[in-house]
Amino acid sequence: MAKKNKDIQVQIQEAQKQVNGKNIEVVQVIIGKKTIGELIPDGKNFQMFAGGNSLGAAKSLDDGVEAIIRNWNLHD
């Protein structure tokens, strides 16, 4: 018997984070009350992080958010 898909609310928030003594702006991807990943602007690209691990780079914010959600869906 197939499971019914649940609707999941995904939030995108901008936050300040201190890395190596510098304040940088990050975009957090949040599901429920849990932050599942972060995107850090890097020139024209975005560096993706989830669970403290680097997931590589994305060319756009939308691509980065999709990749983080895909990673979360596979591993949680």
N, C-alpha and C positions, 0 to 999 in steps of 0.2 A: 504494500500500500504506500502510495507516494505521500510525502510530507507536504503540508501547505507552507508556502513561503511567508515569512513574517516581514512586516514593514519595519525598517530600522532607520532611526533618525540619525543623520550624520551632520555634525556641526563643524564649521571651518572658522577658526578664531586666530587673530593676529596677537602675538605676545612678544614681550621683550625677554631675551635670555642672555646671560652673561657667559661668554666663552673666551677663555684666555685673557681675561681682564677687559674685554670689550663687550659692550651691549650691542646685540644684533637683534633684528626683527625676524621672528620665525612665524610660520603659519602652522598651527596645530590642527590635526584632524582628530575629532572627538566623536566617539560613539557611546551613547549613554553618558556615564560619568568618567569614562576611561579614555585617556589620550592614546590613540593607537599609532600615531606617527607625527613627524614634523617635516616641514619643507623649509629649506634655507635658501633665499635668493643668492645666486652666484653668477653675476653678470646677466647673460640672457637665459641661463638655465636655472634649475632648482635642484639642490642636493636633497635627497630623500633619506630619512632615518626612521626606523621602526624598532622598538625594543632595544635601543642602543646600538643597533647595527646599521651600517650604510646599505641602502638599496640601489645606489647609483644616482644617476642624474636624469631629470626629465626636462623636456623642451618647453613645457608650459605648466602652469599651475594645475589645470584640469587633468593633464596626463599624470602629474605627480600624485594628485589625490586619488585617481583611479588605481594607480599602482600600489599605493599604500593600502587601500581598501581590499584589493585583490590579495595582497600579502597577508593581511589580517584574516581574510576569509579562508585562506589555505591553512593557516597555522593556529587558529583559535576555534 
